[in-house]
């Protein structure tokens, strides 16, 4: 009962912080908009400046929602990977999903001009999104084929890391022979960005996100069983092959779709599960899963607020901010706790 009360208080705290950061994310930016004007816009008042209405409805709200989906999705994917591999260093991209997306974008941006693809498909970001999706799907297909033959989870982890190394090597070769302009485009994509997503793209991303999240929630019981060991999980009636397959699919859908739409976002999926475990002092995934959803969204909104540099005309790379904010927190927690809860 005491733990349940503590967990309830912490869930409520996360929810309140999430709401505050979401509203702050909408309110802050290079253009200063009064809070009263923001409230009027949200309530559908037409008396507010048209430019302010456009900024709030077509830029800041989609960006804030993208931050929520990205943070929560990567946190859940990271939690599943750490449980599956029983490895605290596992994250949502250990299977090479992010590397596959990067390879697809590299072929499109760095190698696409030679084939005339960039001129045909990409006057906007949709070409990049399609390329990243195809790259992620290609790696996912290979991982699924390998998972059907390899029973050892650690072997699958190593194979995923090797896929990442292979794709990084190909990207490096493409970058070496690419002109400076194309290389700069690819570098900007690799920084990650939440600000370029439209309502249409957000709708497609939301569908992928909820499919991946529902799959993750459907195997919460299996995740709890896996913590006790493979043999014990089997005695409880858990199908290891089926559970692993669903975990791989859910993680790939979440990590692949998010990378395709907002770029590769580092650290969040690795750090948030550790932060949540330390704060909630729990290993039950019925607690950890919703806590990671809230915690990931909170961290991503916080990083985005810092990255957009309120009332300045420039935005810092979101990848740099996630590492700068998250890494010291995790280091401090590990030093204070002496060990990882796992």
DRENBA-534067 format. One record per residue (C-alpha): chain; x, y, z. Coordinates in steps of 0.001 Angstrom, whole numbers, always signed. Layout:
<rs>
R, chain, c1, c2, c3
R, A, X, Y, Z
...
</rs>
This chain:
<rs>
R, chain, c1, c2, c3
R, A, +0, +0, +0
R, A, +2853, +2389, +827
R, A, +4498, +1733, -2551
R, A, +1202, +2196, -4366
R, A, +695, +5551, -2629
R, A, +4245, +6651, -3530
R, A, +3748, +5569, -7119
R, A, +436, +7438, -7346
R, A, +2049, +10639, -6041
R, A, +4899, +10317, -8522
R, A, +2546, +9639, -11429
R, A, +530, +12732, -10525
R, A, +3753, +14759, -10227
R, A, +4907, +13615, -13664
R, A, +1502, +14464, -15133
R, A, +1568, +17980, -13673
R, A, +5142, +18602, -14860
R, A, +4195, +17279, -18311
R, A, +1268, +19705, -18558
R, A, +3406, +22663, -17411
R, A, +6191, +21845, -19875
R, A, +3713, +21317, -22721
R, A, +2173, +24766, -22150
R, A, +5644, +26297, -21738
R, A, +6766, +24711, -24987
R, A, +3828, +26327, -26773
R, A, +4351, +29704, -25088
R, A, +8114, +30045, -25604
R, A, +9859, +30677, -28892
R, A, +11629, +33252, -31047
R, A, +8366, +35248, -31279
R, A, +7026, +36409, -27918
R, A, +3272, +35790, -27734
R, A, +1307, +36869, -24627
R, A, -250, +34087, -22574
R, A, -3695, +35679, -22929
R, A, -3348, +35555, -26723
R, A, -2311, +31876, -26570
R, A, -5368, +31023, -24469
R, A, -7630, +32871, -26917
R, A, -6096, +30975, -29835
R, A, -6613, +27640, -28071
R, A, -10236, +28591, -27366
R, A, -10828, +29468, -31043
R, A, -10975, +33258, -30672
R, A, -10523, +34924, -34088
R, A, -9573, +38343, -32671
R, A, -5897, +37394, -32226
R, A, -3255, +38342, -34813
R, A, -3286, +35961, -37776
R, A, +497, +35513, -37591
R, A, +299, +34492, -33928
R, A, -2510, +32043, -34680
R, A, -437, +30469, -37452
R, A, +2650, +30143, -35193
R, A, +706, +28490, -32373
R, A, -1591, +26195, -34367
R, A, +652, +25222, -37290
R, A, +4098, +25237, -35705
R, A, +4306, +25152, -31918
R, A, +1485, +22739, -31086
R, A, +2579, +20118, -33687
R, A, +6159, +20502, -32421
R, A, +5098, +20014, -28797
R, A, +3002, +16967, -29713
R, A, +5928, +15567, -31721
R, A, +8131, +15983, -28627
R, A, +5609, +14052, -26507
R, A, +5359, +11201, -29024
R, A, +9127, +11066, -29572
R, A, +10116, +11080, -25905
R, A, +7498, +8586, -24765
R, A, +7947, +6268, -27758
R, A, +11733, +6078, -27452
R, A, +11507, +5583, -23671
R, A, +9115, +2637, -24061
R, A, +11278, +1133, -26825
R, A, +14378, +1490, -24647
R, A, +12630, -154, -21689
R, A, +11681, -3172, -23823
R, A, +15203, -3538, -25229
R, A, +16822, -3381, -21787
R, A, +14419, -6014, -20472
R, A, +14772, -8304, -23495
R, A, +18576, -8250, -23486
R, A, +18902, -7784, -19695
R, A, +21493, -5178, -20557
R, A, +21476, -1660, -19060
R, A, +23282, -301, -22131
R, A, +20625, -1492, -24570
R, A, +18510, +1207, -26187
R, A, +15853, +1506, -28887
R, A, +18472, +1636, -31640
R, A, +20626, -1386, -30731
R, A, +18991, -3424, -33508
R, A, +20314, -1021, -36150
R, A, +16914, +594, -36828
R, A, +18303, +4121, -36564
R, A, +21308, +3139, -38659
R, A, +18960, +1756, -41313
R, A, +17051, +5041, -41388
R, A, +20329, +6945, -41605
R, A, +21436, +4728, -44486
R, A, +18177, +5339, -46355
R, A, +18508, +9100, -45932
R, A, +22199, +8957, -46874
R, A, +21372, +7131, -50119
R, A, +18620, +9647, -50812
R, A, +20522, +12847, -50015
R, A, +24136, +11877, -50664
R, A, +23583, +9438, -53510
R, A, +20211, +10636, -54783
R, A, +21489, +13547, -56836
R, A, +23582, +11243, -59011
R, A, +20400, +9315, -59896
R, A, +18188, +12402, -60063
R, A, +16035, +11215, -57167
R, A, +16232, +14389, -55069
R, A, +14943, +16463, -57958
R, A, +12024, +14095, -58574
R, A, +10763, +13202, -55097
R, A, +11873, +15779, -52600
R, A, +10861, +19361, -52888
R, A, +10004, +18979, -49184
R, A, +10753, +16670, -46272
R, A, +8536, +13822, -47508
R, A, +11331, +12405, -49640
R, A, +13562, +12192, -46580
R, A, +10764, +10607, -44524
R, A, +10127, +7958, -47182
R, A, +13856, +7215, -47505
R, A, +14262, +6864, -43728
R, A, +11190, +4627, -43510
R, A, +12461, +2343, -46266
R, A, +15881, +2119, -44606
R, A, +14322, +1244, -41238
R, A, +12000, -1315, -42841
R, A, +14902, -2970, -44671
R, A, +16870, -3430, -41442
R, A, +13726, -4552, -39612
R, A, +13121, -7257, -42224
R, A, +16646, -8585, -41848
R, A, +16432, -8499, -38033
R, A, +13160, -10475, -38095
R, A, +14686, -13091, -40402
R, A, +17715, -13374, -38122
R, A, +15554, -13550, -34985
R, A, +13730, -16547, -36433
R, A, +17028, -18458, -36618
R, A, +18896, -17139, -33578
R, A, +17530, -18105, -30184
R, A, +20146, -16367, -28040
R, A, +19137, -12766, -27200
R, A, +22753, -11665, -26712
R, A, +23692, -12998, -30143
R, A, +20826, -10979, -31615
R, A, +22118, -7890, -29779
R, A, +25593, -8351, -31244
R, A, +24130, -8893, -34726
R, A, +22153, -5654, -34358
R, A, +25314, -3793, -33409
R, A, +27077, -5261, -36439
R, A, +24258, -4037, -38691
R, A, +24816, -602, -37203
R, A, +28531, -767, -37957
R, A, +27939, -1898, -41540
R, A, +25427, +848, -42297
R, A, +27696, +3464, -40682
R, A, +30539, +2327, -42927
R, A, +28392, +2708, -46052
R, A, +27223, +6153, -44898
R, A, +30855, +7204, -44356
R, A, +31779, +6125, -47895
R, A, +28815, +8031, -49364
R, A, +29732, +11105, -47304
R, A, +33357, +10961, -48453
R, A, +32377, +11229, -52130
R, A, +29528, +13748, -51663
R, A, +29654, +17488, -52354
R, A, +29586, +19889, -49412
R, A, +25976, +21006, -49954
R, A, +24558, +17476, -49827
R, A, +26767, +16584, -46876
R, A, +25434, +19616, -45019
R, A, +21823, +18536, -45694
R, A, +22537, +15097, -44325
R, A, +24283, +16525, -41257
R, A, +21300, +18770, -40500
R, A, +18980, +15744, -40690
R, A, +21254, +13776, -38347
R, A, +20940, +16543, -35717
R, A, +17234, +15687, -35341
R, A, +14414, +18225, -35514
R, A, +10914, +18470, -34082
R, A, +10008, +21711, -35843
R, A, +9545, +20493, -39408
R, A, +6573, +18216, -38801
R, A, +3152, +19146, -40235
R, A, -282, +18094, -38967
R, A, -521, +15552, -41809
R, A, +2850, +14036, -40947
R, A, +1938, +14100, -37246
R, A, -1222, +12132, -38007
R, A, +731, +9393, -39807
R, A, +3331, +9333, -37037
R, A, +575, +9055, -34403
R, A, -873, +5959, -36094
R, A, +2546, +4262, -36107
R, A, +3159, +5350, -32507
R, A, -115, +3952, -31165
R, A, +343, +659, -33031
R, A, +3798, +256, -31476
R, A, +2555, +1340, -28046
R, A, -391, -1070, -28088
R, A, +1952, -3932, -28998
R, A, +4245, -2919, -26130
R, A, +1381, -2779, -23621
R, A, +101, -6159, -24817
R, A, +3291, -7925, -23662
R, A, +3742, -6190, -20291
R, A, +3106, -9472, -18464
R, A, +5701, -11238, -20606
R, A, +8251, -8490, -19900
R, A, +7783, -9039, -16163
R, A, +8298, -12775, -16648
R, A, +11483, -12251, -18687
R, A, +13070, -10431, -15736
R, A, +12917, -13705, -13793
R, A, +14905, -15568, -16454
R, A, +14034, -17424, -19634
R, A, +13514, -20814, -18000
R, A, +11241, -19436, -15290
R, A, +9280, -17465, -17884
R, A, +8690, -20660, -19852
R, A, +7379, -22411, -16735
R, A, +4834, -19583, -16444
R, A, +3610, -20373, -19952
R, A, +5377, -17516, -21727
R, A, +6398, -18224, -25319
R, A, +9897, -16774, -25566
R, A, +9950, -16733, -29369
R, A, +6550, -15042, -29653
R, A, +7354, -12502, -26919
R, A, +10706, -11652, -28472
R, A, +9091, -11275, -31898
R, A, +6447, -8850, -30574
R, A, +9094, -6859, -28672
R, A, +11193, -6546, -31831
R, A, +8195, -5475, -33926
R, A, +6985, -2931, -31347
R, A, +10460, -1455, -30877
R, A, +11080, -1281, -34609
R, A, +7758, +437, -35309
R, A, +8331, +3004, -32551
R, A, +12015, +3689, -33209
R, A, +11754, +3435, -37003
R, A, +8757, +5736, -37430
R, A, +10058, +8327, -34970
R, A, +13479, +8375, -36630
R, A, +11878, +8731, -40046
R, A, +9802, +11767, -39057
R, A, +12009, +13644, -36569
R, A, +15481, +12249, -37239
R, A, +17714, +10182, -34950
R, A, +17200, +11333, -31338
R, A, +19947, +10013, -29089
R, A, +20042, +9179, -25395
R, A, +16338, +9486, -24463
R, A, +15540, +5790, -24962
R, A, +18645, +4758, -23033
R, A, +18385, +7193, -20119
R, A, +14681, +7473, -19292
R, A, +14135, +3808, -18266
R, A, +17058, +4111, -15823
R, A, +15759, +7394, -14419
R, A, +12283, +5905, -13963
R, A, +13607, +2736, -12292
R, A, +15683, +4793, -9865
R, A, +12851, +7177, -8993
R, A, +10057, +4598, -8700
R, A, +12369, +1866, -7284
R, A, +10289, -661, -9202
R, A, +10830, -3465, -11683
R, A, +7149, -4118, -12447
R, A, +6457, -3129, -16052
R, A, +2839, -2284, -15211
R, A, +4428, +629, -13312
R, A, +7478, +1235, -15498
R, A, +5652, +1348, -18851
R, A, +3263, +4259, -18092
R, A, +5987, +5986, -16057
R, A, +8353, +5826, -19046
R, A, +5631, +7247, -21287
R, A, +5272, +10264, -18992
R, A, +8984, +10545, -18173
R, A, +10093, +10365, -21802
R, A, +7610, +13059, -22809
R, A, +8752, +15292, -19915
R, A, +12449, +14951, -20794
R, A, +11863, +15579, -24497
R, A, +9725, +18672, -23877
R, A, +12352, +20038, -21489
R, A, +15134, +19462, -24012
R, A, +13097, +21066, -26790
R, A, +12411, +24176, -24674
R, A, +16148, +24559, -24072
R, A, +17020, +23795, -27712
R, A, +14708, +26400, -29189
R, A, +16364, +29154, -27093
R, A, +13286, +31218, -26138
R, A, +13173, +34686, -27746
R, A, +16272, +33968, -29859
R, A, +16174, +33472, -33619
R, A, +18176, +30216, -33668
R, A, +17581, +26654, -32499
R, A, +20239, +24328, -31128
R, A, +20498, +20681, -32306
R, A, +18045, +18647, -30228
R, A, +20435, +15663, -30150
R, A, +23085, +17731, -28403
R, A, +20607, +18986, -25805
R, A, +19228, +15516, -24949
R, A, +22749, +14333, -24142
R, A, +23782, +17503, -22305
R, A, +20684, +17394, -20091
R, A, +20251, +13649, -19593
R, A, +23807, +12332, -19216
R, A, +24747, +14329, -16071
R, A, +21462, +13327, -14400
R, A, +22086, +9619, -15004
R, A, +25734, +9900, -13890
R, A, +24629, +11615, -10675
R, A, +21974, +8966, -10006
R, A, +24427, +6115, -10566
R, A, +27005, +7697, -8264
R, A, +24374, +8268, -5573
R, A, +22720, +4832, -5885
R, A, +26022, +2939, -6449
R, A, +24286, +434, -8731
R, A, +21684, +76, -11468
R, A, +18239, -1190, -10583
R, A, +17503, -3890, -13097
</rs>
